[in-house]
Amino acid sequence: MSNSKHKDMKISFGVYRGHLVADIPNHYLNWLLEQDWFCKKFLDLKEQTEIELEYRKKFDIVID
């Protein structure tokens, strides 16, 4: 991704532990953003998740 804020961050928990945010399905990233514990505890990862989803929306990218 060419976004200057993009980082290759990995999820450190759950089903996708060890996976890059860029490789995780849209539905899971959207679900994470609905979780209070995620939004409060993982601020950098939350920001990266939002950036990734904005990028996917801009270019009509869906990862299942």
Phi and psi restraints in degrees (value plus and minus 20) as a CYANA .aco file:
   2 SER   PHI    -111.5   -71.5
   2 SER   PSI     -21.6    18.4
   3 ASN   PHI     -83.1   -43.1
   3 ASN   PSI     108.5   148.5
   4 SER   PHI     -87.0   -47.0
   4 SER   PSI     -40.0     0.0
   5 LYS   PHI    -107.4   -67.4
   5 LYS   PSI     -26.7    13.3
   6 HIS   PHI     -89.2   -49.2
   6 HIS   PSI     115.3   155.3
   7 LYS   PHI    -150.2  -110.2
   7 LYS   PSI     131.0   171.0
   8 ASP   PHI    -106.1   -66.1
   8 ASP   PSI      61.8   101.8
   9 MET   PHI    -116.7   -76.7
   9 MET   PSI     124.2   164.2
  10 LYS   PHI    -129.1   -89.1
  10 LYS   PSI     128.1   168.1
  11 ILE   PHI     -95.5   -55.5
  11 ILE   PSI     114.9   154.9
  12 SER   PHI    -127.1   -87.1
  12 SER   PSI      -2.2    37.8
  13 PHE   PHI    -176.0  -136.0
  13 PHE   PSI     146.9   186.9
  14 GLY   PHI      49.6    89.6
  14 GLY   PSI    -183.3  -143.3
  15 VAL   PHI     -78.2   -38.2
  15 VAL   PSI     -55.7   -15.7
  16 TYR   PHI    -122.7   -82.7
  16 TYR   PSI       5.3    45.3
  17 ARG   PHI     -73.6   -33.6
  17 ARG   PSI     109.6   149.6
  18 GLY   PHI      67.5   107.5
  18 GLY   PSI     -26.4    13.6
  19 HIS   PHI    -109.6   -69.6
  19 HIS   PSI     124.4   164.4
  20 LEU   PHI     -88.7   -48.7
  20 LEU   PSI     124.7   164.7
  21 VAL   PHI     -73.8   -33.8
  21 VAL   PSI     -59.0   -19.0
  22 ALA   PHI     -84.8   -44.8
  22 ALA   PSI     -35.6     4.4
  23 ASP   PHI    -124.0   -84.0
  23 ASP   PSI     -20.2    19.8
  24 ILE   PHI    -112.3   -72.3
  24 ILE   PSI     119.6   159.6
  25 PRO   PHI     -77.6   -37.6
  25 PRO   PSI     127.1   167.1
  26 ASN   PHI     -73.7   -33.7
  26 ASN   PSI     -65.0   -25.0
  27 HIS   PHI     -79.8   -39.8
  27 HIS   PSI     -56.7   -16.7
  28 TYR   PHI     -92.5   -52.5
  28 TYR   PSI     -61.4   -21.4
  29 LEU   PHI     -82.8   -42.8
  29 LEU   PSI     -62.5   -22.5
  30 ASN   PHI     -83.0   -43.0
  30 ASN   PSI     -61.0   -21.0
  31 TRP   PHI     -82.1   -42.1
  31 TRP   PSI     -64.6   -24.6
  32 LEU   PHI     -75.6   -35.6
  32 LEU   PSI     -63.2   -23.2
  33 LEU   PHI     -87.5   -47.5
  33 LEU   PSI     -34.9     5.1
  34 GLU   PHI    -108.0   -68.0
  34 GLU   PSI     -27.8    12.2
  35 GLN   PHI    -114.6   -74.6
  35 GLN   PSI     101.6   141.6
  36 ASP   PHI     -79.4   -39.4
  36 ASP   PSI     -62.3   -22.3
  37 TRP   PHI     -80.9   -40.9
  37 TRP   PSI     -57.5   -17.5
  38 PHE   PHI     -88.8   -48.8
  38 PHE   PSI     -67.5   -27.5
  39 CYS   PHI     -86.2   -46.2
  39 CYS   PSI     -47.9    -7.9
  40 LYS   PHI    -108.1   -68.1
  40 LYS   PSI     -57.5   -17.5
  41 LYS   PHI    -111.4   -71.4
  41 LYS   PSI     -50.3   -10.3
  42 PHE   PHI    -139.0   -99.0
  42 PHE   PSI      46.0    86.0
  43 LEU   PHI     -81.3   -41.3
  43 LEU   PSI     -65.9   -25.9
  44 ASP   PHI     -84.9   -44.9
  44 ASP   PSI     -62.0   -22.0
  45 LEU   PHI     -88.1   -48.1
  45 LEU   PSI     -56.8   -16.8
  46 LYS   PHI     -80.9   -40.9
  46 LYS   PSI     -66.7   -26.7
  47 GLU   PHI     -81.1   -41.1
  47 GLU   PSI     -63.2   -23.2
  48 GLN   PHI     -85.7   -45.7
  48 GLN   PSI     -57.4   -17.4
  49 THR   PHI     -82.8   -42.8
  49 THR   PSI     -63.3   -23.3
  50 GLU   PHI     -83.6   -43.6
  50 GLU   PSI     -62.7   -22.7
  51 ILE   PHI     -81.5   -41.5
  51 ILE   PSI     -64.7   -24.7
  52 GLU   PHI     -82.2   -42.2
  52 GLU   PSI     -64.8   -24.8
  53 LEU   PHI     -87.3   -47.3
  53 LEU   PSI     -56.0   -16.0
  54 GLU   PHI     -83.2   -43.2
  54 GLU   PSI     -62.2   -22.2
  55 TYR   PHI     -81.1   -41.1
  55 TYR   PSI     -66.7   -26.7
  56 ARG   PHI     -82.6   -42.6
  56 ARG   PSI     -60.6   -20.6
  57 LYS   PHI     -84.2   -44.2
  57 LYS   PSI     -63.5   -23.5
  58 LYS   PHI     -79.2   -39.2
  58 LYS   PSI     -58.9   -18.9
  59 PHE   PHI    -126.8   -86.8
  59 PHE   PSI      -6.9    33.1
  60 ASP   PHI      33.7    73.7
  60 ASP   PSI      31.2    71.2
  61 ILE   PHI    -124.0   -84.0
  61 ILE   PSI     108.7   148.7
  62 VAL   PHI    -144.3  -104.3
  62 VAL   PSI     104.6   144.6
  63 ILE   PHI    -130.9   -90.9
  63 ILE   PSI     100.3   140.3
